[in-house]
Amino acid sequence: MCGIIGYIGNKKIVPVIINGLRRMEYRGYDSAGIAVIANDELRLSKKPGKLVELENVVNNGNGAFDSSIGIGHTRWATHGVPNETNAHPHISQNKKIALIHNGIVENYIAIRQELAGKGYQFKTETDTEALANLIEAYYTDDKPLEEAVRLALMSVDGTYGIAVISPTEPDKIVTARHGSPIVLGYGDGENIVASDAAAILDHTKHVAYLDDGELAILTRDNVVIKTIDNKDVKKEVEEIVYDLERISKGGYDHFMLKEIMQQPQTITDAMRGRLLPDEGDARLGGLAAELQSLAYARRILITACGTSWHAALIGEYLFEEFVRIPVEVEYASEFRYRDPVLSNDSTVFVISQSGETADTLAALREAKRKGVKSFGICNVVGSTIARESDAGVYLHAGPEIGVASTKAFTSQVTVLTLITLLLARMRSMSASKGTEIVKELQALPGKIESIFSSIPEIKDIAKKYYEASNFLYLGRGYNFPVALEGALKLKEISYIHAEGYPAAEMKHGPIALIDENMPVVFIATKDSSYEKIISNIEEVRARKGRVIAIATEGDQEIKNRADHVIYVPPTLEFLTPLLTIIPLQLLAYYIAILRGCDVDQPRNLAKSVTVE
């Protein structure tokens, strides 16, 4: 969730830490801090607000932060309000330990009580301060730093990704992970730790990923990895395949706009090498080893959070229509707490852009605990979900920096469509039907490109409604999840209250909200529900609601019923979400810009939610 970075080497520490934290700003945060070891003592600076506040302080510190070892952090508040006191790093009572931490120490109250009996006092509201003092309590003259960290972590319940330094051992960083990602970067005379590979790319492309229950000791020339049980671990060092250009704005005003405009390419990349046009089929190498267990499953359960949950709903419709397997979609945050019924002939899909979403990862582990085959759909290579799934499919969308997901959503829907095609052809779908689907899938990137020509009209609509207090989004069938996702995008980045509903459900409650001040967005493409949704539009018009319609090109009838129309090209009905979501992403973006919102880093949100 938050940004962790630690460096030991020969470079000046401040630019390394600040630039590393800047690479992770997209993850969402409310304060930032740095701790270094200089002249055998800890030097600390923390500031609430944006990273620039911290940067100004440390750059004007008259050399106080001159060092080549240190740790830095951007915090997204869990325990305690965002202020200087609660910001990370945290220093232990006797100033032997500086600690940065992602995750939640669930038993921190018990740890505080135990340490209070030993004379420790606490200055913050955080769970992290308890961990810093616990490590210090174990850090005696006969134990190295890594042993103190290891022993302390054996007493911790909850999740953590941590990095620790001590002036007592000024040439060492200790890091550990349980539930929050940690990546190690291997350099020449320098080593680095971070919660995101983006923070490492300035220094090295050679990385390894800690697994849960592992701890690493970094010096300038070496990295040693152990388990929390003190067993040696050998890691394969991997090479990051993307470069800094892919995590830059590339001339766009915001990452979100860049990522919206990338979708013709990212959808192409999600299909690349996976379509078999001559056979009307798909090939997914990541599923090959477990394809039989998937093909003959009697029931599929898909679990995810947020935008990924909306993609999962579309997956439910796809699997049930074409594969004829009953499907349930679960919020990952509820999945493991309600003891779901999972039999041996069930299959679970987990969907997560980051591959680190705590609730989704917990659902995956619950499914595996029950002995059920589990398949991951995620974007980040080497992520925990990718490693722990029995099999899976990568999105190949590239780094998604904007907190509000856009290109990952369409890539998820694309991958779910490919899985559907693969399974349906194994069962009963004809080659001719498969060929028709493949042809239309290949046409989608060009059709999305054509939607971008409507940006001037979308901007005009945004100008008319950016001061609205509420929006209602309505769709039917495959476009009901699109209504949910369109509403989510608007509320995430513009802070306007918005709700998505199945259009037919409007009359069962939401219709009470409609008046001349209520913009209502209809996804009203020419499909099997078209006549029904026209009736729903008339119900809104009768109550003076303002209608914004997403319609199929050439539909003149809709112009007579809507205040505004944004057209998308025709396609197969089940593929329309990949087109209709595009204008809704753009509408949310331009409304948020007019409201002066930070679209890439919306308030209170984080990109990868690694706490429950």
N, C-alpha and C positions, 0 to 999 in steps of 0.2 A: 504494500500500500504506500507507505512513505518512502522517502529516499534515504538509503544508507550508502555511505562511501568511506573507505579507509585506505590510506596509502602509506607505503614505506619504501623509500628509495633515495634518490639523490636530487630530485627536483624540489623547487620551492613549494611548500605545502599549500599555501593559500590559493593560488590559481588552480591547482589540481582539485582541491575540495570544492571550490566555488563553481568551477566549470562542470565538475561531475554532478553537483547538485542541480545545476541549470539543465543538464541533460535529462534530469528526472522531474523537473517542475510539472510536467504534464500529468504526473500521477496524482496531483492534488495535495495541498499542504496549507498550513496556517501559521507556521513559524519555522525558523531555521537556526542552526547552530553549528559551531566548530570547536573542537578541542585538539590541542597539539601539545607535544612535549618539547619544551625549550629550556635549556639550562637545567635539565633534570627536574623540572616542575611542570605541572599542568597549567596551560593557559586556555581560558574558556571565553567564548562570546556567543550569546544567544539573542535572537530578536524575533518578536512576533511580526506577522505580516510577510511581505514578499522578500525574496532572497536578496534583492538589492539593498535592503536595510542592513543585513548582516555584512554584505560585501563592503559597504561604505565604512562600517566600523573597523573591520579587520584591515582594510587597506590604509586606514588612517591611524593605525595602532603603533606607529613609530618603531616598527620592527619587533613588536612583542610576539608576533606569530611567525617569526622566522624559524623555520624548522623543516625537516624532511620526513616527518612522521605525524600523522594525525587522523582524525575521524570527523565526519560531518553528517548532518541529518536534516531532512525536511520532515516536519511532523504533521500528521492529520489527527486531530485530537480524539482520543477515546476517554481517558481518565483525566479530568481537569480541563479547565477552560484554556483557550489558546492565549498564553501570555509568556513573558520572559522566564518566569519561575518554572513553569511546567514544560517549557521547550527542552529539547535534547541538544547536546549530550547532558547526561546527569553525572555529577561528581559524588563519590561516596563521602561519608562524614569526615574521614581522616585524609581525604584527598589522595588516596592510593589508587583509585579506580575512576576512569572515565568510560561511560557506557552509552551507546546508542542502540535503539531497540525498536523493531517493528513487531506488532502482535499484541497479545494481552496475557499478562500473568494473572491467571484466574484466582490463585490462592495468595495474592499479594497481601491481603489483610492479615492472614495467619502469619505470613513471613514478617510483616511489620511488628506484629505482637511479639513474636519470638525475639526479634532484634531489639525491640524496646526493652526487653528484660535484660539485655546485654549493654544497655546504655545508649543505644542509637536513638537519635531524634530525626524527625522528618520535616522537610521544608516545603514539599510539593504535594499535589493531589494525585500524583501519578503512581501507577504500578511499577514503572521502570526504576524509580528511586529505590524501591525495596530490593530490586534485583541487584542494583549497584552496591548497596550496603551488604547484601548477602554474600556477594563475591568477595568483598573486602573482609568480611568476617572469616571466610575460609582462607584468606591470603596471608598465611603466616610465613615465618622465615624459612621453614623447611619445605615450602611448596612453591613451585613455579606458577606463573600466572595461569597457564592453561589448566593446571590441576585445580586451582581455586575456581576457575570458571566451570570446569567439568563437575566438580562436587556440588557447586551451587545449583547448576541446572538439573541435577538429579532430584532436587527438592521442588522443582517448579512444575506446576500444572498450567497448561495453556499453550500458547503459541509464541514463538519468538524467532526473529532473525536478529542477531546482535553482532556488534564489534566492540572490542574492549582494548584499552591501552592503559599502561601504568608507568609513572615516572620511575618506579623501582626497577623496571625492565624496559628501558627506553628504546630498545631495538626490536620490538615485537608487537604484533597485533594478533589478538585471538578473536576468532569469529565462530559462530555456531548457528545451527538452524533447526527449527521444528515448526513447520507450518508456514513460515514466511521465507520467500526465496532469497538465496545467497549465491552469488556467482563470484568466482575467484579469477583474477586476471594475472597471467604469468608474463613477466617482462624480463629485460636484461638488467640485472642489478636493481630491480624494483618489482614489487608485487602489489596487488590492489584487490580490494574486496568491495562489492557493491550489491545492491538489491536489484539492479537492472543492468544488463549488458551495455546499454547505451552510455552509461557513465564510464565505461572502461575503454571505449573505442579510441579515445585520444591517445592511449598508451599502448594497447596491445589488442590483438584479435584472438589470442590464445587463452582459452577459458576452460574452467571446469565448474560443475554445479554441485553444490552440497546437497545431499539427501537429508531427510529428517533424521535426527539423532546423530548428526555428524558435526565435528568440530575441526577447525583448521588453525594452524599456527603459521603466521606469515613473518618472515624476516626479509631482508633485502635480497638474499640470494637463495631462499629456499621456501617451500610450502610443504608442511607436514599435515596430513589429515588423519584423524582418529574418530572413533565412535565415542559417544558419551560414556560407553562402558570401557573405554581406554584400549580399544583394539585398533590396530593399524589398518588404514584403508588406502588402496591404490585407485586413483582416478584416471580415466582417459581424458586427456586434454584435447578439446575440440577447437575448431577455428570458426569464428563468426563469419558468416558469408555475406553480410551486408555492410555498407560503409556509412559514413557520417551524412552523405547526401540524402540517404533515405530517412534520416531523422531531422532534416532541415525543412524549412517551409517552402523552399524551392520557388521563391518569388510570390507566393500567395500571402495574403494578409494574415491568415490563420491556418493552423494545422487542420482544423475541421474542414475548411473550404477545400484545402488541398486534397484531403482524404475523400470528400464527396466527389470531387472531380476525377479522382483516380479510379473510380469504380469500374469504368469500362475495362481498364487494365487488370484490376484485381480479380474481377470475375473471370476474365480470360485466364489469368494465372491459376485460379482455382480449378479450371477445367483442363489446363494444359497437360497433354499426355494422358489424360484420363478418359477421353471420349474415343469411341470406335465407330466412326461414321458408317463404314461399310457394313457393320454388323448391327447398328442401332443399339449399341450397348456401351457400358462404362467399365473401366478397369481401375481398381483402387488397390494399389499394392499394399497399403497399410492395413487392409482388412483381410488380405489373402490367407494368412495363417489361421484365421478364425471364421472364414467365410461360411463354412458349413453350419456352424453353431448359430450364426446369424440368420442364414437363409431358412433354417427350419425352426426358428423360434416361434412359439405359440403366442407370445405377448411381448411387446416392446414398451419400455418405460423410458422417457426422456426427461432429464432433470437439468436445470440451469437457473440462472438469475438474470433479472433485468432484461436488457436487449436480447441476450442469448435465449431467454425464456420465450420471447416473442418469436424468434426463429424456430424454436422447438415446437411451438403451436403450428406453424406452417408445416414442419416436418410431420406432425401428427396427421394433418389432413392428407399429405402426400402418401405416407405409408398406408393409411387406411384405404385410400381410393385405389391405389395401384398395386400394392403388395397384399392387401386384404388381411392385414394383421392388426388385431386390436392394439391401440396405443393409448397410453396415458402420459400426460405432461405434468410434472411435479415441480414446484418451487424447491430448489435444492435446500434452501434454508429450513424447510419443513420436513424434508424427506426422511432423514435419519431419526427424527424425534417422534415419528408416529408409527414406528415399527411396521413398515410397508410389507405387504404379502408378496414375496418373491419366490417363485418355484424354479426348479431346475430348467424348465423350458422357457423361462423369461430371459430377456436381454435388456441391459441398461445402456443408454447413451448419455454421456455427460458432455455439455457444451460450455466452453469458456474461452473467450478471446485470449486471455493471458495464460491460461493453464494453471493459474495459481489461486483462483477464487476460492476462499476458505470454505464457504458453504458447499460449493460444487465438489471440491476435493473431499470433503467429509461424506457427501453422498456417494461418491465413487468408492470410498473405503468401506462404507456400510454395505454397498452392493457386493463388494469382493468378500467381505466378512461372511456374507450369507451364501457365498459360493456361486454367485451369478456372473456370467460373462459380461464384461464391461468394456465399452468402446468410447474413446475420447474423440471429440472434435475440438481442436484448438488451433491457435495461430502461432504460438511461441514455441519454437523448436527447443527441446531440452527442458521444457517446463515440467512441473511435477505431475500434472495430469497426463501429459504425453508419456512420461516414463512409467507411470503406475497403471495405465490402462492395459487391458489384455491385447488390444489392437486399436487402431484409430486412423484418423485422416487429418492432415494439416490443411489449413486454409490457404497458406502461401500469400497472404494479403500484405506482407511486409509490416514493419512497425506501425502501430496505430497510436499516435501521440495524443490526439484530441480525446479528452475524457469521455465525451459523449460519442458512443460508438456509431460509426456509419459504414465504412467499407467492410468491417468485420461482419456486420449483420448480413449484408448481401452475399458475402463469401460463405457464411454459414448456411444461408438458404440455398446457395448454389451447390454446396457439398451435400446437403440433405437431399437435393434433387438428384444428384449423381448416385447416391446410395440407393434412392428409390428406384432409379432406372436399372441399376445393377440387380437389385433383388427382384424387381418385377420381371425382368427378362429371364431370370432363373426360374421363375414360377410360370406365369401364363401370358405375359405380354408378347405380342407378335413382333417379328423383326421390322415389319413395315411401320408399326406404331413407334417402335424404338427409334427408327430412322427419322421419323417426323419430329420426335422430341429432340434428338441430337441436332438436327438442322436448325430448329428454333433456338436451342441453347446457344449455338454458334452465332446466331444473329443478334443476341441480346446486347453485347457490348456496343454495337453500332446503334441500336435503338436507344440505349442510354445516352450516347453522345448526342442524339437528336433532341433529347429532352432539355439539354443545357441551353438550347436556343430559346427556351421559355424563361430564362433568368430575368430579362427585363420585366415581363409580366408578373413574375413572382415578387420582384422587388416592389412593384406598384401595389400589389396586394399587401405586402408587409407594411408599407407606409400607411395604408388605410386602417390596419388593425393592431399595430404594435402597442397601442395604449389600452387594448382590451384587458379585462381582468380575468376572463375565463374563455376557454375554447372547448368545443365538443367535437370529437372525431368519430365518424361512423363508417362502418364497412360491413360487408357480409361475406360469408364463405372464406376463401383464401385471403381476402382483404380485411377481415376482422382483425387478425394480428397486426396488419399494417396500420390500422386505426390506433391500436394500442401503442405501437412503436412511434407513430407520428406524434401522438400526445406526449409520450415520454420525452422525445427529443425537445419539444417546445418547453415543457416544464423544467427539464434539466438545465437548459442554457439561457432561457429568457426569464425564468421564475414566474411565468404566467401559469395559473392553475389550468390544467387541461386533463380531460378524461377521454378514454376511448371506449366504445361500446359496440356490440353487434347492432346494426341499424334497427333491427326489429325490436330490440329491447328498449329503444328510446321511449316508446309510449308507456313503458312500465316504470317510469320514474323520472328519468332525465328530462323529459319533455316539459316538466314543471319549470325548468330553468330557462327555457327559451323565450326571449323577447327581442326587441329591435336592437339590443346591444350585444347579442350573443352570436359570435361567428361559429358556424357549424361546417366542418370540413367533411364532405362525403367522398368516399372512394366509389365512384359510380361508373366503372368500366362496362363495356358491352359484354356481359357474361350471363350465366344462367340465372343470376339474381337481379338482372338489370331492371325488369319491370317492377319488382318489389321495392328496389331502392328508389326508383322514381316516385313511388307512392310515399316513401319516407321523406323525400325531399319536399313533396307537396305538404306534408304535415308540418314541416318546419316553416315553410313559406306562409301557411295559414296563421302562424303565430308570430309573423314578422321577423323571424330569424334571418340572419345573413348567411347565404349559402355559398361556400367555396367548393367547387366540384373538381375532382380529378377524373377525367373522362377520356374515352378512346378517341383518337384522331378521326375526324369525319363525322362525329356525332353532333349534329346541329340541334337536335331536339333538346339537348341538355342546356343549350344557351338560353332557351326560353324559360328555364326554371331556376337557373343559378345566377347569383350576382357576379360571380367570377368563375372562369373555367381555365384549368390547366390541362393541356392534352398530353397523352402518352401514346406511343405507337401500339397497334394491336399485337397481341401474342396469344399463345395458348393460355387458357384460363388459369391454370395452376402456376404459370410463370409470371402472372401479372404483378405479384408482390415485388419482384425485382425491378419493375419499372415504376410502380405507383409510389414506392417509398422515396424515390429520388426527389420529386418536387416537395415532399413533406420535409425532408432533411433541409432542403434549400430554404423553404419557408421559415422553418425554425431558426436557421442561421441568420437570415436577413432581419427577422423580427428582433432577435437578440442583439444584433449589431445596432439597430436603431434605438434600442433601450440602453445602450452603453454597457452591455454585459461582457464579461470576459468569457468568450465562447470556448476557448481551449481549456480553461481551468475554472469551471463553474464552482460557486461557493459550496462548501460542505461536502463536495464529492471527491472521490478518489478513483483513479483509473483501475487499479487492481486491488480489490477489496480482500485483504488477507486476514481479516478478523471476522468472527461470527457476529 
